Amino acid sequence: LSTFAQETTFTKGNKYTIAEITVNGNTSFSEQTIVTYSGLRKGSEVQIPGEEISSAIKKLWNSNLFNDIDIYLLKVEGSNAFLEIRLSDLPELNAVKITGVKKGKKETIIKENKLDKGVKVTENLITTTKNYLQNKYKKDGFTNAKVNINTIEAVDSLPRSKVNMVLAIDKGKKVKVKDIVFTGNSVLTDSKLSGAMKNTKKRNFLRIYKRSKYIEEDYKTDLTSIIDTYKENGYRDARILSDSLIINNDNTITLNINLEEGEKYSFGDISFIGNTVYTDQQLKRVLRITKGETYNGVLLQERIADNTRPDAEDLTNLYQNNGYLFSTINPVEVNAEGNVIDMEIRISEGKPTYFNNVTVQGNEVTNDKIIYRELRTRPGQLYSKANVVRTIRELSQLGFFDAEQITTDFQNPNPNEGTIDLQYGVIETGSSQIELQGGYGSGSFIGTLGLSFNNFSIKNILNRKAYKPVPRGDGQKLALRLQASAFYQTYSFSFTEPWLGGKKPVQFSTSISHSKQFLYDYTTGKADKDKRFNITGISVGLAKRLSVPDDYFTLSQALSFQHYDLKNYNTGLFTFGDGYSNNLAYTIGLSRNNTYNDPVYPTGGSNFNVSAKLSIPYSLFNNVDYAALSEERDEQEEIYYDADGVYTDIQSTNAYTRMGEIDQERYKWLEFYKIKFKADWYTRIVDKLVLRPSLEFGFLGSYNNDRGVIPFERFFLGGDGLASYSLDGRETIALRGYENQSLQPVDEDGNVTSDGGSIYNKFSLELRYPITLKPAAKIYMLGFLEGGVSYNNFKDYNPFDLKRSAGLGLRLFMPAFGLLGIDFGYGFDSVPGQGTAVSGWQTHFIIGQQF
Amino acid sequence: CSPYQKALNGDDIASKFTVGEDLYNKGKYLKANRLFEQIMPQYRGKPQAEKLSFLYADSYYKAKDYYLAGYQFDRFSTTYPKSVKAEEAEFLSAKSSYMLSPMYSKEQHATKDAIEKLQVFINTYPNSPYLEEANQLVKELDGKLEKKAFDIAYQYYKTVEYTRDYNAAIKSFDNFIFEFPGSKLREQALFYRLDSAYNLAINSVERKKEERLIKAKSYYLSFVNKYANSEYIDKTKDMLENLEEELKKYSTKS
């Protein structure tokens, strides 16, 4: 036997010169246009049959203007060919008439099927429209829906051919399921079986969330679910013998399902074959199925490979997470005697797989180095599914990419070499935020301009070309904020580089700020520019990711300096109106954050934070006798308050001046230590419902009791927790259901103080549910229960004497604006200094901050 | 009322064409482009359409809208494959994609596209007057991909103290050397690969040490064979000494 290559006649065409091309057919286009369009030219040489002719037909088709396109060879004279193009114009749609549906629906039908005036009416258009509509009605339970499409030539003065379309829709009645009759079942009850049918339900007017309807496709899935239910209960032979559909007179149907249950099985011996990396014992521990258990095919499948959860503890993941990408695991029944099934789990481990190329695609803004340094899957590394998952998580936490759309693409798998390429796909999101506010508050106009660029590139700041609209792509953060009103002005600038030097994740940050406050002039109702309080600050910090105890830990250190400058600023807050104070402090903090995935809406993990802010203990070596000063101050204070009325006014004023002098000495360089702790946990309860308990604690202390606790750096509890304009180091702690910073401690005399607490704690429980997590806008609802308390000294401190509240809220995150939100909180307790009435309902607006 | 405004708001397609061409010749590409855009459909199929389409595409190109320029040049060359301007159009289309290629440290999808298009052009018109420029552009684009691959590998090398992952640097320089055989950066790549392998071997756990020492030595040999006069040569000599010192322990043992 021998075979011959087939000869193709196509290439064997003869060469001709085109002598003439004519056009025939029902068309409004000129002959010249059509010939030009075809690409054929008089006088040119063509092969017939040949490529030129077929490409001419193709070109005419591609114009989407013609129908029935043919090219004929009319005659041949010597080497001259006479061609004819025959075609007709496609008709245009003139008008659509739709019958059988409500007026409002007609427009949607036209829109969905693009039946606009002027479109070319092709067979394809008619068929797809018809199928689309029929399927759509079937999906809504109108099993008997019929759609008919007719086209009628429209008479028009123009020579173009036009058609009118008539869409006749007959939805028919919605078909409901009257009854589902099971026969052959004895182990599982009817109701259990119909419960297993998730889509097809019997008619029941009480059930409003899922109406009864019959959709063939869903019904088929339901039949599979019935069998799965049996499988879960040990009946692995269960099958549907037959099922029938009976159409009743009253537009309902009855479904008859006839099944055979078979016998109940249980697991026998389970043995593993082909495993060299893991011992039988190790595999059994993951499988968690023992001899004698009711046979459950579904569970067995899940323990081998759970397709619903990528991070499940199953055999496949055991291999996948340890480099065995090409491993396959197959359970085989080897013996089923006496309804006991012996299983053999056959494992083909394959070679351990290493990453070859790891690439990233889609970073149109962000530079490679910013992304590649975050990768936990590097070339030459053993394949690990867990590392892939963690990389995705960490990439999404950068905030430069859409967290919901990070993809992985495995390419060029090579089981022989044991290598694979991995490509991450990212989609850039806008990570700059602009805050522009103007409003009327505390009697004057307040304007705020805030700019924050989260993916800044400082090295391109002088490169004009990089401004699109700002230089981006180096993962740095730059924020500017200006706020001004008649009473205060603040300017702040901050910059953060997450990988200083590019060798290690050492985050460098610096900030400079300056603020001015003026006193209120009661006579004019305006700001008194001669009475002011200036604060200037600068800070530099370094934060380092640790690898011990695990690599979610970060150690941060910062050095900060603030200079307070008072001029004629007599408010009673300080005993000296003219003076200054310096705050030089070192902060050290340790945090652990393994929340995932989306930083806006974490669904798991926890976040711990502990920090200490310390000043130099000046009093140890500056040779100032603070005990004497403290004593003197107490004496002067007695004179000043003059409870018995024995001192003159002048004496009292002098005493106050002396107190100021002493306080100036005490606060020249602030001496303090501050300890804070904060923790929150995220747990997914069901679906995307997330529970977030949190607790926090803060304590401000002094090294030297005679110097006392400073009036700066204090904790202000209550309200939305948004940092206020005051830069005296105060910490505003949110506690919804109460007015901003209203929960002030009470001193030993029962008076409410106004300069904040030196110790506080807070507990909070929040339940969150997302409405949408689309990249353009993420919205979630929340409900909360919380309580907090603040005190002025440790002696009185009772962490459970809480001010409690509860409420509801909404958060909206848009990439360009950051987080916005509103909370309605009800405070169950009274506010100190405001009588016994409970705080009641309070509304809080939240900007750019997460509770 | 300028002739441009008149033509823009008028109905006369012939005057739109002439005014447009005039503006094009004067270098007012954006205005010309707007006029051409208006009359493109009307001239469809007419003999003047060939010239118009080219000017239309070129006005995008000159106005630096390379995305649309590329598209319009492509349309031109598929519609008029026999035109005398077809070659120029194909070159400009390829050059438009070259213009769209971003800096090397970002996504290089456009760069690969441009290389492909330029390559097709070079293959189709091997005698083109644009050939030299096309080759130049391809070279430049290849250089980008090369620099990108090198930088990524170099970052693995640089961050090794943090990642403790010498293999990432070794493997990615390996891939780089394989993929860009004629690269200017080859010397450095070979050296960094050697340096990574050397450090991995010297600091290795006992179990894998011998194998790694041997591998590092083989990287040394491939470096020295090629770059005997390299500026790194002294450093590599030191490495070799240490490697051999360590290797002695294994040879005496056996």
HADDOCK unambig.tbl for C-alpha pairs under 7 A between the chains (distance, minus, plus):
assign (segid A and resid 33 and name CA) (segid B and resid 45 and name CA) 4.47 0.50 0.50
assign (segid A and resid 33 and name CA) (segid B and resid 46 and name CA) 6.29 0.50 0.50
assign (segid A and resid 36 and name CA) (segid B and resid 45 and name CA) 6.34 0.50 0.50
assign (segid A and resid 37 and name CA) (segid B and resid 45 and name CA) 6.37 0.50 0.50
assign (segid A and resid 361 and name CA) (segid B and resid 107 and name CA) 5.79 0.50 0.50
assign (segid A and resid 362 and name CA) (segid B and resid 107 and name CA) 5.60 0.50 0.50
assign (segid A and resid 363 and name CA) (segid B and resid 106 and name CA) 5.72 0.50 0.50
assign (segid A and resid 363 and name CA) (segid B and resid 107 and name CA) 5.02 0.50 0.50
assign (segid A and resid 364 and name CA) (segid B and resid 106 and name CA) 5.57 0.50 0.50
assign (segid A and resid 364 and name CA) (segid B and resid 107 and name CA) 5.33 0.50 0.50
assign (segid A and resid 365 and name CA) (segid B and resid 106 and name CA) 6.58 0.50 0.50
assign (segid A and resid 366 and name CA) (segid B and resid 106 and name CA) 6.52 0.50 0.50
assign (segid A and resid 367 and name CA) (segid B and resid 105 and name CA) 5.14 0.50 0.50
assign (segid A and resid 367 and name CA) (segid B and resid 106 and name CA) 5.20 0.50 0.50
assign (segid A and resid 368 and name CA) (segid B and resid 105 and name CA) 5.23 0.50 0.50
assign (segid A and resid 368 and name CA) (segid B and resid 106 and name CA) 5.94 0.50 0.50
assign (segid A and resid 369 and name CA) (segid B and resid 152 and name CA) 6.78 0.50 0.50
assign (segid A and resid 378 and name CA) (segid B and resid 168 and name CA) 5.47 0.50 0.50
assign (segid A and resid 379 and name CA) (segid B and resid 168 and name CA) 4.77 0.50 0.50
assign (segid A and resid 379 and name CA) (segid B and resid 171 and name CA) 5.76 0.50 0.50
assign (segid A and resid 379 and name CA) (segid B and resid 172 and name CA) 6.13 0.50 0.50
assign (segid A and resid 380 and name CA) (segid B and resid 167 and name CA) 5.31 0.50 0.50
assign (segid A and resid 380 and name CA) (segid B and resid 168 and name CA) 5.32 0.50 0.50
assign (segid A and resid 380 and name CA) (segid B and resid 171 and name CA) 5.33 0.50 0.50
assign (segid A and resid 381 and name CA) (segid B and resid 167 and name CA) 6.92 0.50 0.50
assign (segid A and resid 381 and name CA) (segid B and resid 168 and name CA) 6.86 0.50 0.50
assign (segid A and resid 503 and name CA) (segid B and resid 158 and name CA) 5.89 0.50 0.50
assign (segid A and resid 503 and name CA) (segid B and resid 159 and name CA) 4.61 0.50 0.50
assign (segid A and resid 504 and name CA) (segid B and resid 159 and name CA) 6.26 0.50 0.50
assign (segid A and resid 504 and name CA) (segid B and resid 162 and name CA) 5.65 0.50 0.50
